[in-house]
């Protein structure tokens, strides 16, 4: 897309037209010098090291045996003896495996539920002339600035009988007004001639939504689905508030117990750690890696949609 500039006389012109007129390039379009390129390269390397360094330490520590961790005095930077004992202990059944399955179930069900409600709400708000769409939009936006607070939310969830239920980890965070506004902005950008043409051909609102609007909005739907999925996968706070049965804990709750409270789940893994056959630190790092894998696998498939899905939707919103 070509940028358009406005000179002091109010004449709109492209950067190339301005170069022809003034003979000079804008500062931000000048060709970088070697020093500038070198500084950019060093900055990118430093940022990569800051991001990948801690991840490398966590991965190496999770693959190290107890002797290597003891000699390193804790976190291992350079791998010694590689072993998969921590992962075998985690995946051999027990609390961690059950918690991983709970997290997968909550993520899948929660994401589908949130996307269904968000898409329907955003489509209704994007159609001009729909019933009370402006008051409903204002009502939703008010909730972005004025929340009910923790105690009223807790009393509401427990009052409707969701205590110790999987739904208590889904319903309180099922809707994000920000995501609805981004979806609405994208739906509003759908060509009205296309929708009117479909309506003249006899298509109803459901058919217009699922056969015209949704296929044209794949980018924003993919990005918002990733946002919801990451939110559900990383969720532990609602579990800490509403879940009493440890068999229903999600993976992040087990990770919190291992890292912050130094509690090892009962079972074969707990016995191995208690007997000294397995390092508790390697188990903690292995759980962190397991928690990162789904997000790391999903992100590359959705990343190509980020610019179109978020930037365009945010600008139009």
N, C-alpha and C positions, 0 to 999 in steps of 0.2 A: 504494500500500500504506500503510495507516495504522499509524503507529508506536505502540507500546504502552509506557507508562512504569510503573515500579513505585515507589510512594511508600514512605517509611520503615516503614509498617506492613505492607508486603508486598502491598498491594492493587494489582492491575494495572488501569491506566486509560489511556485515550487522551488526547492533548494537549487536545482540546476539553473532555473531562470534567474535566481538571485546571484549565482556565481557569474553568469554571463553579464549581469548588469554591474556588479561591483568588482568583479575580478578576484574575489576572495571567497574561500570556503567558510561556512560557519565553523566555530571552534570544535563542535562535537562531531563534525564530519571530516576533520583533518586526518590525514594518514598518520597513524601512531609512529613515533620514533622507536629506535631500537631499545632505548632505555625504558620507554613506556611499555613496550612489548615484554621486556625482561621483568619489569615490576609486576605486570599482569600475570606472567607465568609463575613467578615466585608466590604471588598471592594465591593463585589457584592451587599450587602445590601445598601451601600452608593450610588452606581450608580443607583439602583432601586429607591431609595428615590429621587434622583435628577431628574430622568425621570418622575416618577409617581406623585411626590409632586405637581408640577405646574398643571398637568392635573387634579388632585383631586380638587385643589382650583378652577380651571375654571369650573369643573362640578358642584361642590357644590354651587358656586356663581350663576350659571345659574338656579339652582333649588330653590334658596332662594327668599323670598318675599322682598319687599322694606324695611319693618321694620327691618328685620334681617340684611340686607346689611347696613342700616343706623347705627344700633347699633354696627356692626363690623367695621365701619369706612371705608368701601370699600370692598375688597376681603374677602370672608368668608372661614375660614379654617374648622370649624366644623358645620355641618348642623343644622339649627334650624327648622323653619317651611318650609316643602317641598311644592313647588307649581310648576305647569307646565305652568303658565301663559305666560312666555316668549316664550316657544315653541309653545303654542297655537296661540299667536299673530304672530309668524313668519310663521307658516304653514297655517294660515287662509286665505292666498291669499295676493296678493300685490307684492311689489318690491322684497322681499326676495325669495318668491316662484318662481317668474318669473326668477330671477337670478339663482336660483338652477337648473331650467330646462335648462337655457342657458348653464350653466356649464356642465350639463350632456350631452347635445347635442354636445357641442364642444369636450368634452372628448371622446365620442364614435366615432364621425366622424373623429376627428383628429388622434386618435390612429389607427383606421383602415387604414386611408390614409397613415400615417407615416410608419406603418408596411408593407403595400403593397409596397411602394416605397423602403423602406430599404431592405426588403427581396429580391426584384428583383435586386436591385443594388448590394447587397452583393453576391448573387448567381452568377451574371455575372462576378464579380471581382474574385470569387473563382475558376472559371473554367479555367484551363490552356489552353492557345491557343485562348481564346475569344478575340474579336476584341478590340485592344487598351486598354487592361485591365490594363497594367502597367502604361501608361501615365495617365489614368483616376484615378488610385489609388493614384499616386503622386499628381495629381491636387486636389483630395479630401483632402489629408493630408496637403497640403499647407493652406487650409482654416481653419485648426485647429489652426494654429499659426498666421495667418494674416487675421483678420476679416475686413469687409468693414467699420464698424463703424456705429454709431447710425444715423447720419444725412444722409449718402447715403442710408441706409436701409429705413429710413422714406420717403425719396424722391422717392425711387423705389416703395414702397407700395402705396403711394398716387398717384404716376404717372400712375400706371396701374389700377387706379380706385377702389382700395380696401378700401378706406376710409369709415368708418361707415358700414363695412361689416363684417359678421362673419368670412369670410375667412381671414381677416386681423389678426385674433387671431390664425389661423391655419397654413397658408402657411409660414410666417417668421420663425417659429420654427418647421417646418414639418420634417426636416432631421437633424440627429445628426451623424456626421462623426464617433465619438467614437462608437456609437451603430452599425453602418455599419461595422466597423472593427471587433467588437466582433462577429457579425453574420458571417462575412466572415471567421474569424478564425475557427468558429465552422463548417461551411459548408466545409471548406478545409479539416477538419479531417474526413469527410465521406469516407469510404473505396472506393478507386477507382475501385477495382474489382467489387463491388456492382453496381456502375454506369455503368461500361463497360458491365456487364452482362445484365443490363436492356436495354442498347443501342443495344446490339446484338439481344435482343428479340423484337426490333422494337420500343422501347419507345423514344419519343422525349424529348426535354429539359423541356417543361412544365410538362409532365407526370413524369419525373425523379424528378423535383423539388417538386411537390405536393404529389406524392405517395411514394417517397423514402427519399429525403433529409428533407422535413418538418417534417414527423413523427419522424425521428431520432433526430430532433432538437427541440423537444417540450420544453425542459428546457430553452434554451436560448431565444426561441421565447416568452415564458411566462414572463421571466425576463425583456426583452427589452420592451414588451408590457406594463408591469407595470411601467417602467421608463417613457415611453411616456405618459401613462395615468395620472400619478402623475404630470408630467410637465404641461399637459393641464388643469388638475383640479386646480392646484395652480396658474394658470396664471392670472396676473392682469396688468403687465406692458404694454403688447401689447394693452390691452383694454384701458388703460389710454392714450396711444399715438394715437390710431386710431379710437376709438369709441366716438362719440359725443352724440348719442341718449342714454339716460339713460335706456330706455326699453331694450337695448341690453347688459347691463352690466352683466358680470358673477358674481358668488357668492363672489369671492375673492375681487372684486372691491367694492361690497356693504360692505364687512367686513372692508376694508380699510377706507371707508367713516365713518363707525360707530366708529372704534377704534382710527384712527389717526386724522380725521377731525371733529369728534363728530357731524356728520350730521345724522339725523334720516330720513329714507326714508318716503315720504308722504304716507298717508293712515291711516287705523285704528290703526296700531302699533305706528305710529308717534303721533297720537292724544292721545293714552294711555300714551305714555312717556311724552308728553307735559303737560298733565293734572295731572301728578304725580301718576297715578294709576299703572304705571309699571316703574321699575327702568331701566334706560338706560344701567347700568352696567350689569344687568342680561341679557339684550338683546344682548349685545356685547359678553358675554360669551356663550350664547346659539348659536349664529352664529358661534363662533369658534368650538363648539362641532359638529354642523351640517357639518362644513367644514372638520372635522377630520374623521367623520364616514365612508365615502366611502373608504378612504385609509386604515383605521384600519380594515375594513371588507375584503378588497382585499389582504392585505399583508400576512395573515396566509396561504392562498391558494397557494401563489407563493413562500413563503419562502423556502419550501423544494427544490425548483429548483435553489436557489441562488448559492450554492456551485458548482454544475455541470454547471450551465448556465454561471456564471461569471468567476469563478476561472479557469476552463478548457479553456474557450474561451480566457481569458486574457493571460494565460501562452502560449498558442499556438500562440496568436497574437504577 
